[in-house]
Amino acid sequence: MTTLTEEILAFNKDRGWTSGNRDARNLAISVSLEASELLEHFQWLSGEQAVEKNREGIMEEAADVYIYLLQLADVAGFDLEEAARAKIHKNALKYPVPVGEPK
């Protein structure tokens, strides 16, 4: 993910988008706004219908969320992949697989 983050930062730099709004607060707001745009593709449809009808839009909005999350992680100084792995581990401890039930 480091390479992708570097590509995103270079893209922003090339366009002069490196000052002003590149702080944790604004990036967190952008994540939320893009996630809301992602949800719009599912409004009034089942999940299957939404993907069938809006696959391209869903992909683009999911990518926007991901891009803003990578930027937020960069600004806040953490590795998003490491954070996700740590969270999965924490969830595994909090929610262990029930004994005797299939995985």
Secondary structure, 3 states (H helix, E strand, C coil): CHHHHHHHHHHHHHCCCCCCCCCHHHHHHHHHHHHHHHHHCCCCCCHHHHHHHHHHHHHHHHHHHHHHHHHHHHHHCCCHHHHHHHHHHHHHHHCCCCCCCCC
